[in-house]
Amino acid sequence: MTATTLPAVPVLERPALALRGAFAGTGDLLRLALRRDRVLLPAQILVCVLLFVSTLSSVSELYGTQEQRDTIQATLVTNPAFLVLLGPYENTGSIASTVSWRVGIFMVAVFGVLAAMAVVRHTRKEEQLGRLELVRAARVGSLAPLVTGLVIGVIFSVVSGALTTAVVWSEGPSAGAVALGAQVAGIGLAAAGLAAVAAQVASSSRAANALGVWVVIGGYLLRGGADVDPDALGWLHWVSPVGWAQQIDPYGANDYGPFLLCAALFVVGGAAAGWLTLHRDLGAGLIAERRGPAHSTSLTSTGALMARLTRSSFVVWAASIGVYMFFVGYLMATAGDLVTENEQFADYIAAMGVRGSDIAAGFAALIMSWTAYAGAGYGVTVVQDIRGEEALGRTEAVLATRTSRSGYLGAWLAGAVGGAILLLGVAGLALGAGNALASDTGWGESLGDGLGAAVVHVPAVLVVIGLTSALFGWFPRLVGLGWAVIAASFLVTLLGSLLDLPDAVVDLSPFAHAPAVPAVAWADVDWAPLGWLLLIAFALLTLAFAGFRRRDVPVV
């Protein structure tokens, strides 16, 4: 009889050991992520927290007495647009509680968006760029990248909440200050958990960011509807994390139950994302990318391809800005009443540099000056998309055809510039439409004023896009500094009057040179600064083309 040797049966690894191995390398990945975010993460937190600092200073000056706070409550509490944007103003007992109302729920949404984007940045984006496949080839477990992204989200949320508490605590120790910090940390944790799931569902970082951001923005709008009609729509407070965070009610109920809901959503979202990570292929998403046809009659140029790649992102930006500015325009009709009954509001508008007899026009000019930063932000994201295409090797493939370097970069920069200008146009039209519906002002005049308020900020936006493009042309690894320029400009404008900064410092911000149209008549506009800004933008864009024609492609 011939003996037959059977193949050895592999020993199955115990589930506990396999799960433990899935977390291998988490510490190393986390240290790498913190090193890569050593500038971006602190800058985001600093800018957001300084908004609380600035608001605390202005509220202390304008609404320092109980009588002044009661007056602002009486003039704003019944306004539907204010209720949508800021929520009800019920706790008037202190300066800190007023700060919580003035920036609380809006900044809650901002913190949520930033936390979601931080998680996507360290999960789906790394996977999309192909870096995660290289990392996983080493001794790195399958769950290590996800845990790294979640920890970054936790760090961002907890630090933001703690600093917010510290800022408001300086006005006076109270339980409300702790509750406000819990509100900020809670929405960050909830958004991080949702973003972790979105990173598994979507197959691109752009789609994952859109999912995460829309959940937060949608919750913000649903919460606004509940505040306008609490009797019929009050249940909408409980359908989104933004509504849960509002129910913490700093300086009122100080209820930490909703914070626990946000933390629970983070845990559930993280667990669900972990399960999905273990049951899908690396680089794939639950929603697979749809491959286009082999032959297309529409994608006949680089510009058409750029438009196809950025259209979903543009829709998100346009819808968000349009809805917000529509409500701001709706408020313009009541701005005059606010001044009649509250002189402090007029002083605040004047302190921000807005001049003119029509306070509604001054209010519109002030808000549009802030919206200009969003237009610049969109332009920076498009330039970053060019860098992403290059890192993925797609730029090299396109340039292997008859497409010239100048033609390729020109198409993308046209999309960045055109998209930013179009976003400002959407903001201006939405502002005018809201004002026309809420006031006796004619549609033609309202839309004209809204567009005028937007157009004067175009040169500043072009300077930021031009500088970011020049960085891409010569030093593509530094293209992210475009966001630093926006943040620095915003801080200089925001804190200029508060810190009594010299005019030479404030003038470094391109946004400081835009006239306060429509509060300022067109005949009184000084066109020289705008002309210089356009020349600087043109020079920077020219510099971008010169650098891109000379350097290697791709630069990894």
Secondary structure, 3 states (H helix, E strand, C coil): CCCCCCCCCCCCCCHHHHHHHHCCCHHHHHHHHHHHCCCHHHHHHHHHHHHHHHHHHHHHHHCCCHHHHHHHHHHHCCCHHHHHHHCCCCCCCCHHHHHHHHHHHHHHHHHHHHHHHHHHHCCHHHHHCCHHHHHHCCCCCCCHHHHHHHHHHHHHHHHHHHHHHHHHHCCCCCHHHHHHHHHHHHHHHHHHHHHHHHHHHCCCHHHHHHHHHHHHHHHHHHHHHHHHCHHHHHHHHHCCHHHHHHCCCCCCCCCCHHHHHHHHHHHHHHHHHHHHHHCCCCCCCCCCCCCCCCCCCCCCCHHHHHHHHHHHHHHHHHHHHHHHHHHHHHHHHHHHHHHHHCHHHHHHHHHCCCCCCCHHHHHHHHHHHHHHHHHHHHHHHHHHHHHHHHHCCHHHHHHCCCCCHHHHHHHHHHHHHHHHHHHHHHHHHHHHHHHHHHCCCCHHHHHHHHHHHHHCCHHHHHHHHHHHHHHHHHCHHHCCHHHHHHHHHHHHHHHCCCCCCCHHHHCCCHHHHCCCCCCCCHHHCCHHHHHHHHHHHHHHHHHHHHHHHHCCCCCC
